[in-house]
Amino acid sequence: MPKILFVCLGNICRSPLAEGIMLHLKKKHDLKLEIDSAGTAHYHIGEAPDSRTIANAKKNGVDLSQLRARQFQSSDFEEFDQILVMDKSNLENVVKLAKNESHKRKVSLFLNSMYPDKNLEVPDPYYGTEKHFEEVFQLVYKACDHLRQNYR
């Protein structure tokens, strides 16, 4: 079964949102996938996603309440088939932990699945308003829905 890992900085906004949306789509479309998320930083290990992320996702029919933050580990390269990173800074951080070319080939920017080779980033809504959280939700949902079509 394919395994996908979503990665951002703290694992409280963007990557758990992608995880929760993919879990929602997995159930809705009976996808055969394993899904997880992680952060490159250790700031929020064990914490629930940001309350604004939870509230916005819930408003859109996605439950994130059971998710908890964890830090990306070099062992994730062995565990996951695809490592999708939300922005270039965290992409660099993940790639630095890769031990070989095989590991590096697993890592890409999340939005490249929908916009190949554009190297677009998912904006971090952490310092934004409700509008920013909604915009990020819509962008991540669209990208996850596009991604899930590869796993029918």
Backbone as a chain_set.jsonl record, in Angstrom:
{"seq": "MPKILFVCLGNICRSPLAEGIMLHLKKKHDLKLEIDSAGTAHYHIGEAPDSRTIANAKKNGVDLSQLRARQFQSSDFEEFDQILVMDKSNLENVVKLAKNESHKRKVSLFLNSMYPDKNLEVPDPYYGTEKHFEEVFQLVYKACDHLRQNYR", "coords": {"N": [[0.847, -1.171, 0.0], [0.666, 2.187, -0.917], [2.449, 4.847, 0.722], [2.121, 8.052, 2.0], [3.634, 11.046, 3.074], [3.081, 14.169, 4.477], [4.643, 17.317, 4.871], [5.428, 20.148, 6.846], [6.496, 23.09, 8.634], [5.871, 23.249, 11.57], [3.974, 21.276, 11.847], [1.332, 21.852, 12.482], [-0.432, 23.378, 11.007], [-0.449, 23.446, 7.911], [0.54, 20.815, 6.992], [-0.869, 18.902, 8.692], [-3.396, 19.562, 7.876], [-3.391, 18.776, 5.169], [-2.982, 16.029, 5.616], [-5.365, 15.388, 7.036], [-7.332, 16.044, 5.117], [-6.64, 14.234, 3.07], [-7.114, 11.844, 4.432], [-9.863, 12.083, 4.745], [-10.633, 12.047, 2.022], [-9.67, 9.527, 1.393], [-11.384, 7.839, 2.824], [-13.832, 8.574, 1.664], [-13.482, 7.846, -1.034], [-12.585, 5.281, -0.926], [-9.763, 4.738, -0.922], [-6.642, 3.087, -1.218], [-4.334, 3.709, 0.755], [-1.702, 4.836, 2.928], [-1.381, 7.442, 5.207], [0.25, 10.267, 6.591], [1.593, 12.96, 8.596], [4.135, 15.437, 9.268], [6.422, 17.664, 10.966], [9.245, 19.789, 10.316], [10.387, 21.072, 12.409], [10.67, 20.975, 16.014], [8.864, 22.183, 17.665], [6.097, 21.718, 18.329], [5.56, 19.09, 19.074], [3.419, 16.416, 19.751], [1.204, 18.025, 20.084], [-2.153, 19.097, 19.232], [-3.45, 20.076, 15.981], [-3.316, 23.585, 15.026], [-5.822, 25.591, 16.494], [-7.346, 27.223, 14.829], [-6.956, 26.063, 12.356], [-8.15, 23.586, 12.787], [-10.82, 24.421, 13.255], [-11.476, 25.682, 10.821], [-11.194, 23.555, 8.997], [-13.154, 21.827, 10.018], [-15.433, 23.333, 9.525], [-15.506, 22.971, 6.832], [-16.094, 20.325, 6.593], [-14.136, 18.46, 7.34], [-12.462, 16.532, 9.692], [-10.001, 17.18, 12.007], [-9.37, 16.714, 14.58], [-8.266, 14.51, 15.92], [-5.624, 14.355, 15.224], [-2.079, 14.629, 15.848], [0.884, 16.487, 16.36], [4.115, 15.704, 15.06], [7.659, 15.279, 14.744], [9.609, 15.322, 11.773], [11.546, 12.528, 10.861], [14.671, 10.969, 10.02], [14.241, 8.311, 9.481], [11.806, 8.306, 8.231], [12.233, 8.394, 5.522], [12.605, 5.762, 4.815], [10.205, 4.663, 5.518], [8.137, 5.905, 4.019], [6.718, 6.311, 0.733], [6.352, 8.585, -0.725], [7.139, 11.917, -0.107], [5.793, 14.828, 0.616], [6.248, 18.189, 0.584], [5.474, 21.37, 1.997], [6.665, 23.873, 1.466], [9.537, 25.669, 0.122], [11.655, 26.13, 1.938], [11.299, 24.184, 3.958], [11.457, 21.973, 2.337], [14.147, 22.025, 1.635], [15.203, 21.548, 4.193], [14.299, 18.919, 4.661], [15.492, 17.49, 2.551], [18.181, 17.768, 3.237], [18.43, 15.883, 5.213], [18.362, 13.517, 3.893], [19.853, 10.425, 3.079], [20.718, 9.322, 0.758], [20.433, 9.2, -2.881], [18.089, 7.905, -3.586], [16.424, 8.422, -1.414], [16.193, 11.205, -1.71], [14.78, 11.383, -4.109], [12.219, 10.789, -3.343], [11.159, 13.058, -2.3], [9.325, 16.028, -2.751], [7.887, 19.21, -3.674], [4.656, 19.757, -2.485], [2.622, 21.028, -4.065], [3.592, 20.609, -6.6], [2.55, 18.286, -7.544], [0.139, 18.977, -8.614], [0.714, 21.226, -10.098], [3.014, 20.755, -12.07], [6.518, 21.159, -11.869], [6.389, 23.877, -11.297], [7.043, 24.71, -8.817], [5.566, 25.844, -6.685], [4.474, 27.174, -3.536], [2.673, 26.245, -0.574], [1.05, 28.661, 1.152], [1.818, 29.723, 4.489], [-0.606, 29.921, 6.888], [-0.42, 30.736, 9.508], [0.176, 33.287, 10.745], [-1.867, 34.711, 9.745], [-5.251, 35.68, 8.842], [-8.678, 34.53, 9.288], [-9.541, 34.393, 6.678], [-7.16, 33.725, 5.322], [-6.714, 31.136, 6.321], [-8.92, 29.846, 5.223], [-8.386, 30.154, 2.466], [-6.037, 28.648, 2.26], [-7.057, 26.16, 3.014], [-8.795, 25.636, 0.817], [-6.946, 25.554, -1.323], [-5.243, 23.412, -0.535], [-7.121, 21.347, -0.375], [-7.928, 21.14, -3.055], [-5.483, 20.369, -4.236], [-5.026, 17.93, -2.884], [-7.245, 16.472, -3.762], [-6.636, 16.306, -6.441], [-4.261, 14.82, -6.254], [-5.216, 12.402, -5.17], [-6.371, 11.168, -7.309], [-4.395, 9.75, -8.494], [-4.361, 7.444, -7.08], [-6.505, 5.644, -7.299]], "CA": [[0.0, 0.0, 0.0], [1.482, 3.407, -0.952], [2.478, 5.657, 1.936], [2.407, 9.463, 1.713], [3.898, 11.896, 4.231], [3.021, 15.605, 4.231], [5.57, 17.969, 5.797], [5.571, 21.607, 6.935], [7.429, 23.466, 9.694], [5.496, 22.842, 12.918], [2.991, 20.198, 11.793], [0.085, 22.259, 13.138], [-1.333, 24.068, 10.076], [-0.558, 22.952, 6.538], [0.681, 19.361, 6.786], [-1.984, 18.118, 9.231], [-4.557, 19.837, 7.029], [-3.281, 17.859, 4.029], [-3.225, 14.678, 6.135], [-6.793, 15.243, 7.333], [-8.089, 16.047, 3.862], [-6.408, 12.956, 2.387], [-7.839, 10.817, 5.182], [-11.264, 12.302, 4.364], [-10.78, 11.554, 0.646], [-9.431, 8.079, 1.439], [-12.63, 7.223, 3.261], [-14.873, 8.899, 0.678], [-13.215, 7.178, -2.314], [-12.04, 3.952, -0.634], [-8.394, 4.694, -1.427], [-5.71, 2.194, -0.526], [-3.194, 4.571, 1.064], [-1.387, 5.219, 4.302], [-1.161, 8.886, 5.185], [0.726, 10.841, 7.844], [2.202, 14.278, 8.432], [5.203, 15.732, 10.225], [7.039, 18.98, 10.854], [10.704, 19.745, 10.391], [10.757, 21.631, 13.713], [10.205, 20.202, 17.178], [8.107, 23.097, 18.534], [4.728, 21.352, 18.701], [5.426, 17.634, 19.173], [2.34, 15.941, 20.614], [0.077, 18.967, 20.126], [-3.173, 19.073, 18.189], [-3.279, 21.174, 15.031], [-3.743, 24.926, 15.426], [-7.28, 25.621, 16.668], [-7.955, 27.861, 13.653], [-6.925, 25.054, 11.296], [-9.199, 22.615, 13.136], [-12.133, 25.05, 13.065], [-11.709, 25.895, 9.399], [-11.396, 22.247, 8.381], [-14.463, 21.332, 10.468], [-16.425, 24.111, 8.771], [-15.501, 22.413, 5.479], [-16.437, 18.91, 6.641], [-12.967, 17.612, 7.578], [-12.148, 16.466, 11.12], [-8.573, 17.079, 12.314], [-9.25, 16.744, 16.036], [-7.496, 13.382, 16.459], [-4.237, 14.413, 14.763], [-1.086, 15.188, 16.771], [2.124, 16.863, 15.676], [5.347, 14.959, 15.287], [8.791, 15.807, 13.988], [10.15, 14.489, 10.698], [12.722, 11.736, 11.243], [15.34, 10.407, 8.85], [13.631, 7.0, 9.22], [10.64, 8.506, 7.37], [12.629, 8.091, 4.148], [12.409, 4.325, 4.619], [8.801, 4.343, 5.795], [7.193, 6.507, 3.077], [7.013, 6.267, -0.698], [6.277, 9.948, -1.242], [7.227, 12.919, 0.951], [5.321, 16.049, -0.017], [6.608, 19.286, 1.474], [4.632, 22.524, 1.719], [7.383, 25.065, 1.002], [10.934, 25.442, -0.285], [12.527, 26.094, 3.113], [11.176, 22.86, 4.566], [11.984, 21.028, 1.352], [15.6, 22.031, 1.842], [15.471, 20.89, 5.48], [14.076, 17.481, 4.516], [16.504, 16.941, 1.643], [19.449, 17.711, 3.977], [18.433, 14.669, 6.038], [18.411, 12.344, 3.016], [21.142, 9.723, 3.121], [21.092, 8.889, -0.587], [19.617, 9.726, -3.981], [16.775, 7.265, -3.508], [15.662, 9.221, -0.451], [15.925, 12.533, -2.295], [13.759, 11.261, -5.16], [10.904, 10.674, -2.713], [10.776, 14.366, -1.762], [8.973, 17.083, -3.697], [6.915, 20.189, -3.195], [3.292, 19.247, -2.543], [1.839, 21.575, -5.173], [4.104, 20.137, -7.888], [1.688, 17.204, -8.016], [-0.937, 19.605, -9.375], [1.346, 22.197, -10.99], [4.36, 20.201, -12.25], [7.71, 21.989, -12.099], [6.158, 25.302, -10.998], [7.646, 24.926, -7.497], [4.706, 26.726, -5.895], [4.419, 26.864, -2.115], [1.435, 26.454, 0.175], [1.339, 29.726, 2.132], [1.587, 29.396, 5.893], [-1.631, 30.842, 7.382], [-0.264, 30.89, 10.954], [0.092, 34.689, 11.166], [-2.914, 35.333, 8.944], [-6.636, 35.797, 9.314], [-9.572, 33.433, 8.896], [-9.518, 34.364, 5.205], [-5.968, 32.985, 4.919], [-6.939, 29.723, 6.637], [-9.866, 29.339, 4.227], [-7.675, 30.066, 1.189], [-5.13, 27.497, 2.346], [-7.891, 24.958, 2.969], [-9.257, 25.405, -0.555], [-5.787, 25.176, -2.126], [-4.798, 22.079, -0.13], [-8.167, 20.398, -0.779], [-7.83, 20.971, -4.51], [-4.266, 19.588, -4.514], [-5.248, 16.567, -2.389], [-8.192, 15.829, -4.657], [-5.865, 16.001, -7.648], [-3.332, 13.75, -5.886], [-5.936, 11.142, -4.923], [-6.699, 10.54, -8.585], [-3.298, 8.829, -8.796], [-4.455, 6.293, -6.175], [-7.859, 5.082, -7.384]], "C": [[0.901, 1.245, 0.0], [1.341, 4.219, 0.338], [2.938, 7.066, 1.585], [2.598, 10.21, 3.029], [3.866, 13.35, 3.775], [3.869, 16.305, 5.283], [5.468, 19.486, 5.687], [6.516, 21.897, 8.102], [7.038, 22.868, 11.05], [4.53, 21.683, 13.006], [1.727, 20.562, 12.576], [-0.871, 22.997, 12.2], [-1.449, 23.325, 8.746], [-0.474, 21.434, 6.409], [-0.418, 18.548, 7.478], [-3.277, 18.376, 8.46], [-4.548, 18.899, 5.825], [-3.537, 16.415, 4.466], [-4.714, 14.451, 6.355], [-7.658, 15.21, 6.085], [-7.892, 14.728, 3.12], [-7.088, 11.803, 3.12], [-9.334, 10.874, 4.856], [-11.521, 11.733, 2.963], [-10.56, 10.045, 0.558], [-10.711, 7.345, 1.796], [-13.721, 7.39, 2.197], [-14.72, 8.076, -0.596], [-12.616, 5.78, -2.153], [-10.633, 3.782, -1.224], [-7.548, 3.759, -0.583], [-4.402, 2.952, -0.319], [-2.954, 4.608, 2.555], [-0.93, 6.663, 4.252], [-0.719, 9.349, 6.562], [1.234, 12.245, 7.549], [3.238, 14.482, 9.522], [5.672, 17.164, 10.001], [8.549, 18.848, 10.924], [11.198, 20.279, 11.728], [10.132, 20.802, 14.842], [9.245, 20.993, 18.072], [6.804, 22.528, 19.097], [4.51, 19.854, 18.858], [4.336, 17.272, 20.187], [1.116, 16.839, 20.673], [-0.913, 18.697, 18.998], [-2.863, 20.172, 17.171], [-3.77, 22.496, 15.618], [-5.274, 24.974, 15.468], [-7.99, 26.261, 15.479], [-7.983, 26.897, 12.469], [-8.019, 24.022, 11.54], [-10.579, 23.195, 12.829], [-12.449, 25.235, 11.585], [-11.969, 24.568, 8.687], [-12.775, 21.693, 8.749], [-15.588, 22.029, 9.712], [-16.581, 23.553, 7.36], [-15.695, 20.894, 5.46], [-15.285, 17.951, 6.872], [-12.588, 17.688, 9.053], [-10.651, 16.24, 11.332], [-8.317, 16.847, 13.804], [-8.393, 15.621, 16.617], [-6.012, 13.429, 16.092], [-3.332, 15.061, 15.813], [0.216, 15.408, 16.017], [3.264, 15.929, 16.046], [6.434, 15.575, 14.408], [9.233, 14.797, 12.925], [11.419, 13.803, 11.19], [13.375, 11.183, 9.981], [14.784, 9.015, 8.506], [12.384, 7.11, 8.335], [10.975, 8.238, 5.902], [12.41, 6.617, 3.829], [10.931, 3.948, 4.699], [7.847, 4.783, 4.686], [7.684, 6.442, 1.643], [7.104, 7.672, -1.294], [6.267, 10.907, -0.051], [6.951, 14.267, 0.305], [5.434, 17.217, 0.956], [5.885, 20.561, 1.032], [5.366, 23.751, 1.173], [8.857, 24.74, 0.773], [11.887, 25.353, 0.902], [12.497, 24.713, 3.775], [11.616, 21.763, 3.612], [13.496, 20.897, 1.516], [15.969, 21.296, 3.13], [15.315, 19.377, 5.383], [15.177, 16.858, 3.66], [17.863, 16.836, 2.336], [19.562, 16.44, 4.816], [18.522, 13.39, 5.21], [19.809, 11.741, 3.022], [21.62, 9.292, 1.743], [20.134, 9.472, -1.629], [18.213, 9.132, -3.985], [15.866, 8.027, -2.543], [15.265, 10.56, -1.064], [14.826, 12.47, -3.35], [12.345, 11.137, -4.596], [10.317, 12.035, -2.329], [10.45, 15.341, -2.889], [8.034, 18.077, -3.03], [5.51, 19.65, -3.453], [2.541, 19.739, -3.775], [2.385, 21.172, -6.545], [3.288, 18.965, -8.422], [0.557, 17.755, -8.886], [-0.389, 20.575, -10.43], [2.798, 21.776, -11.226], [5.407, 21.267, -12.583], [7.505, 23.488, -11.885], [6.8, 25.689, -9.67], [6.889, 25.956, -6.66], [4.652, 26.238, -4.453], [2.999, 27.026, -1.581], [1.742, 27.52, 1.211], [1.02, 29.272, 3.552], [0.57, 30.395, 6.451], [-1.441, 31.256, 8.844], [-0.422, 32.328, 11.434], [-1.009, 35.444, 10.427], [-4.261, 35.386, 9.645], [-7.424, 34.549, 8.913], [-9.591, 33.287, 7.374], [-8.319, 33.556, 4.701], [-6.12, 31.481, 5.186], [-7.893, 29.097, 5.625], [-9.187, 29.18, 2.863], [-6.738, 28.864, 1.166], [-5.937, 26.203, 2.314], [-8.289, 24.643, 1.531], [-8.117, 24.945, -1.463], [-5.349, 23.74, -1.821], [-5.841, 21.03, -0.523], [-8.067, 20.098, -2.269], [-6.616, 20.1, -4.867], [-4.416, 18.141, -4.043], [-6.206, 15.813, -3.309], [-7.51, 15.455, -5.97], [-4.936, 14.809, -7.387], [-4.05, 12.41, -5.754], [-6.298, 10.434, -6.216], [-5.588, 9.593, -9.06], [-3.415, 7.519, -8.022], [-5.856, 5.689, -6.182], [-7.853, 3.594, -7.157]], "O": [[1.805, 1.347, 0.83], [0.276, 4.27, 0.953], [3.984, 7.262, 0.968], [1.83, 10.035, 3.975], [4.535, 13.723, 2.811], [3.828, 15.937, 6.457], [5.427, 20.041, 4.589], [7.267, 21.012, 8.512], [7.787, 22.07, 11.615], [4.28, 21.156, 14.09], [1.128, 19.717, 13.241], [-2.024, 23.223, 12.568], [-2.448, 22.65, 8.495], [-1.337, 20.826, 5.775], [-0.875, 17.566, 6.895], [-4.15, 17.511, 8.398], [-5.569, 18.296, 5.495], [-4.225, 15.666, 3.773], [-5.264, 13.441, 5.915], [-8.61, 14.434, 6.005], [-8.852, 14.16, 2.599], [-7.588, 10.878, 2.48], [-9.985, 9.84, 4.711], [-12.505, 11.025, 2.745], [-11.19, 9.367, -0.254], [-11.077, 6.358, 1.157], [-14.44, 6.442, 1.88], [-15.717, 7.651, -1.18], [-12.189, 5.168, -3.133], [-10.355, 2.813, -1.93], [-7.732, 3.663, 0.63], [-3.478, 2.844, -1.125], [-3.877, 4.436, 3.351], [-0.18, 7.058, 3.36], [-1.241, 8.89, 7.579], [1.296, 12.665, 6.393], [3.23, 13.807, 10.551], [5.362, 17.787, 8.986], [9.071, 17.906, 11.521], [12.316, 19.968, 12.139], [9.192, 20.036, 14.63], [8.857, 20.507, 19.134], [6.446, 22.831, 20.235], [3.372, 19.393, 18.781], [4.332, 17.754, 21.32], [0.097, 16.46, 21.25], [-0.561, 18.146, 17.955], [-2.102, 21.094, 17.465], [-4.538, 22.518, 16.58], [-5.938, 24.452, 14.572], [-9.115, 25.883, 15.155], [-8.921, 26.913, 11.673], [-8.73, 23.63, 10.614], [-11.41, 22.529, 12.211], [-13.57, 24.971, 11.15], [-12.875, 24.479, 7.858], [-13.48, 21.154, 7.895], [-16.568, 21.401, 9.311], [-17.653, 23.647, 6.762], [-15.484, 20.252, 4.431], [-15.424, 16.751, 6.632], [-12.413, 18.777, 9.599], [-10.101, 15.231, 10.891], [-7.165, 16.792, 14.234], [-7.846, 15.774, 17.709], [-5.227, 12.626, 16.597], [-3.766, 15.929, 16.57], [0.597, 14.617, 15.153], [3.365, 15.438, 17.171], [6.148, 16.298, 13.453], [9.229, 13.587, 13.152], [12.258, 14.418, 11.85], [12.695, 10.956, 8.981], [14.854, 8.595, 7.352], [11.952, 6.115, 7.754], [10.088, 7.892, 5.121], [12.068, 6.267, 2.699], [10.476, 3.025, 4.025], [6.849, 4.108, 4.434], [8.882, 6.508, 1.367], [7.844, 7.906, -2.249], [5.492, 10.738, 0.891], [7.768, 14.784, -0.457], [4.799, 17.231, 2.01], [5.708, 20.798, -0.163], [4.762, 24.579, 0.491], [9.351, 23.687, 1.175], [12.836, 24.57, 0.867], [13.539, 24.149, 4.106], [12.103, 20.722, 4.054], [14.042, 19.794, 1.531], [16.924, 20.519, 3.16], [16.111, 18.633, 5.956], [15.726, 15.814, 4.012], [18.624, 15.909, 2.055], [20.667, 15.975, 5.096], [18.731, 12.306, 5.756], [20.812, 12.453, 2.976], [22.786, 8.937, 1.569], [19.16, 10.145, -1.294], [17.254, 9.809, -4.356], [14.688, 8.245, -2.825], [14.117, 10.988, -0.94], [14.029, 13.4, -3.472], [11.374, 11.364, -5.318], [9.12, 12.147, -2.064], [11.201, 15.463, -3.856], [7.468, 17.815, -1.968], [5.227, 19.142, -4.538], [1.891, 18.948, -4.458], [1.709, 21.374, -7.554], [3.326, 18.678, -9.618], [0.077, 17.071, -9.79], [-0.96, 20.722, -11.51], [3.713, 22.366, -10.653], [5.212, 22.132, -13.437], [8.366, 24.285, -12.258], [7.07, 26.865, -9.428], [7.486, 26.819, -6.017], [4.768, 25.042, -4.184], [2.226, 27.844, -2.079], [2.605, 27.317, 2.066], [0.066, 28.527, 3.779], [0.848, 31.594, 6.487], [-2.227, 32.048, 9.364], [-1.092, 32.565, 12.438], [-1.072, 36.672, 10.481], [-4.383, 35.168, 10.85], [-6.893, 33.636, 8.28], [-9.65, 32.173, 6.853], [-8.452, 32.783, 3.752], [-5.704, 30.656, 4.372], [-7.703, 27.952, 5.214], [-9.395, 28.176, 2.183], [-6.658, 28.15, 0.167], [-5.537, 25.247, 1.65], [-8.136, 23.509, 1.078], [-8.302, 24.044, -2.281], [-5.114, 22.949, -2.735], [-5.48, 19.937, -0.96], [-8.115, 18.941, -2.686], [-6.716, 19.202, -5.702], [-3.977, 17.221, -4.733], [-5.99, 14.636, -3.598], [-7.785, 14.398, -6.538], [-4.843, 13.898, -8.21], [-3.526, 11.387, -6.192], [-6.51, 9.222, -6.217], [-5.815, 8.742, -9.92], [-2.656, 6.583, -8.273], [-6.335, 5.26, -5.132], [-8.908, 2.959, -7.194]]}, "num_chains": 1, "name": "protein.A"}
